Amino acid sequence: MKKPIRILLIEDRPDDLVLLRRHMINDGYQPTIMRLETADELNAALKRESWDAVVSDYTLPTFSAPEALALVQASGLDYPFIVLTGSIGEERAAAIIKAGAHDFILKHQMSRLTPAIERSMGDAKVRADHRAALNSLRSTNQELSTLIDASPLAIITLGPKGLIRRWNPAAERLLGWQPPEVIDQPLPAIPKSGQIDVASMLHEVLAGRAFTAIEVQWLRKDHSQVDIALSMAPLRSGGNAVDGIIALLSDVTERKNLEQQLQQTQKMEIVGRLAGGIAHDFNNLLTVINGRCQMLLSQLTAQNSTRRNAELILETGERAARLTRQLLAFSRRQIFQVKDIDVNRAVIDIRKLLDSLIGEDIELSTALEPGIPAIRTDPSQFEQVVLNLVVNARDAMPQGGKLVLATNLVTDEELLRRGISINGPCVRLSVSDTGMGMDETTKLHLFEPFYTTKRQGTGLGLSTVDGIIKQSGGFIRVDSEVGLGTTFSLYLPGMAMTRGDEESGHLNLNAIRLGTTVLVVEDNDDVRDLIQEALLGYGYTVISASNAHQAIEAAQVKAGKIDLLLTDLIMPQVSGREVANRLLQLCPGMKVLYMSGYTDNIITQHGGSVPAMSLVQKPFTPRKLAKQVQRVLM
C-alpha cells in the first residue's frame, strides 16, 4: 500500500508537477501536490492546510526560493524545504542552506528527491519531538516551581559547591532572609557549633547519600534560634551524576516545646505518684511522732531539762508534715478542703504575719480593690501560696526594697491578651518586688520541682504554688527582668461569697458533753492507740477497732449508742466508707468523721468526695483531732 504524502510545489512550469508526481509514485508514495507561483498563493496554502514538505524552484518570474523560505519560516511551521532547480551556483546554494533550506537538488538528479524529502521529514520529526520534550520540560519545571513556591515546607537547593540556587518563600518565612540576600551564597543559618556537622552532611549528600528528618537547631536572620527537622537528598543530572542538593526544612519548635511540656508533665506525674504512694505511711508515722510529742509536752514543765528536746522533735515533725504537703501540692495531689475566701480579707489577715517575716529594710504595702468576688480554694493552701511568694520576694531584695500585694478584678480583654481561659469573673492577686529579677533560663525552669537558685532552698516552694493555683482552677503569670524586679500574678476564678469562713470562732474543748461515745476504726496500731489515749484525755468514751468486723461487733454491743464513728477512710479489705454504711444501719443518728493520709485522687477512687465529707487529714495532733471531732458533733 502506497504511503500518502502532501507536497507544496513552488514552480511556474506545469510539466515539473507531472514529473515530480511520477517520481513519488515510483518511489512508493501516493502524492497530493499543489503547484503555486506567488507569495499570496503560498501564504493561503500554509494557512488552509497542513503539508509534509515544500519543494521550490530557485527562480520564478515573480517569486524565488529565498522569498518562499522566508514566508514558511515566518509562519512558524517547520516543514522540510528543498530547492529543486535546473542550475544553481555554489554561492547561492550555500546561502540558501545557511538561510534554513534543508537540501537542494538539480532537476537532472530527480532520483535524489525522494530520499532527500524522507531525510528532511525524519529530521523535522526529530525536531518536533525535541520541541515537544522541551515544552513538556518547561511545563514540568513550571509546575515544580509553582509547587516549590507554594510549599509550606522551606525548600532550598544548592549547587555542587554548596552555594544556594533556590530559596522558596517558606524558607524566607522560616529563616528571615530574602532570596537576593542568599542566592549564590553558602547557607547563612548555621550556628558555629553546627557548621562541621552540616558540611559533613553536604559532602555525603553530594556523594549520593540522603538524610531524612535530622533535627538541628539553626539561627534566623534576627539571631533567634529555631528547631528544624532537616531532610537532604542529591539532585542528579541527565547522566545520573549528582550536580546539586535539595534540602527540606520544617519548623519543629512548637513540637519540641510540646514534647518538653509533656516530659515535664510526665516527670511531675511520676513524682506525684511517688509522693502519693508514700503519703499514707509517712503521715501515719508523723501522726504518732507529732501526737506523742504534743502529749509529752503537755506533761513537761517549762523548767524541765528535756522539754527543749521534745519541742525540737515536734518542730521537726511539723516541718516534715509541711514537706509532705508541699510534695503533694506541686503534684496537685494534696487534699483540698475548699471554702469561699474573701481575698482582700485573707491578704489583710496574712499581712499581720508578714512584717516580722520580711524585715525592716523592705517596705510592704497593699493595693486592694474593694468589692471583688470571692475565690474558692483551700484557705491554708492559699495562705501557703502567699507566704511562699513573699519569702521569695524578700530573698530577691537582700539590700531591701519595696513589696506590693495587690488585688483587682480582671477584665475580659486582659484575659484574652494573656491567653487565660477562665469563665466568669476572674480575680488577680499580684505580688510585686523591686528585687534583682530573673533571667530567661531561671524563668524557664521556675516551676520545676527541686529547681532552686538558693543555697539552702528545697526547690519546692514555687512548685507548690503552681500546684495549688492549678488545683484551684487558676493560672500563674510571671513578669520579670534582671535588675527591674518581678511580679507574680495569680489569676483565680471569682464567685459571689456564699458563706462565711467555717474556721472562724474558737471551740471550747472543755465544753465536751460527758458520755459521748466515739468508735475509732484504724488498722495502724500506733495511730489507733494515740487517738484512743488523746480522746480519752478530752473526756470522750472511746471504743477501738482495727477492722470492720470488730467495729460491727462493738456497735452491736453498744446497741446502737455510738455518737461518732472516727474511721480511717482507706483500709485493707473493707474501706472506711463501707464501714460507715454498715454501722449507720445499726446507729442511724451516728455522725461520721473520716481520717486519711492518702491524696484526694486516691480518696475519690474509694468512693469519697472530700468537699462532701467530714475529714481530718493526717498527720494531726491530738488537739487538732479533738477540735475536728467536736466540730462534727456540734
Secondary structure, DSSP 8 states (H G I E B T S, - for coil): --EEEEEEEE-S-HHHHHHHHHHHHHTTEEEEEEEE-SHHHHHHHHHH---SEEEE-SB-SS-BHHHHHHHHHHHT----EEEEES---HHHHHHHHHHT--EEEEGGGGGGHHHHHHHHHHHHHHHHHHHHHHHHHHHHHHHHHHHHHH-SSEEEEE-TTS-EEEE-HHHHHHH---HHHHTTS--S---GGGHHHHHHHHHHHHTT--EEEEEEEEE-TTS-EEEEEEEEEEEE-TTS-EEEEEEEEEE-HHHHHHHHHHHHHHHHHHHHHHHHHHHHHHHHHHHHHHHHHHHHHHHS-TT-TTHHHHHHHHHHHHHHHHHHHHHHHHTT-S----EEE-HHHHHHHHHHHHHHHH-TTEEEEEEE-TT--EEEE-HHHHHHHHHHHHHHHHHT-TT-EEEEEEEEE--HHHHHHHT----S-EEEEEEEE-S----HHHHHTTTSTT--SSTT--S-HHHHHHHHHHHTT-EEEEEEETTTEEEEEEEEEEE---S--TT-S---GGG--TT-EEEEE-S-HHHHHHHHHHHHHTT-EEEEESSHHHHHHHHHHTTT--SEEEEESS-SSS-HHHHHHHHHHH-TT-EEEEEESS-HHHHHHTT--GGGS-EEESS--HHHHHHHHHHHH-
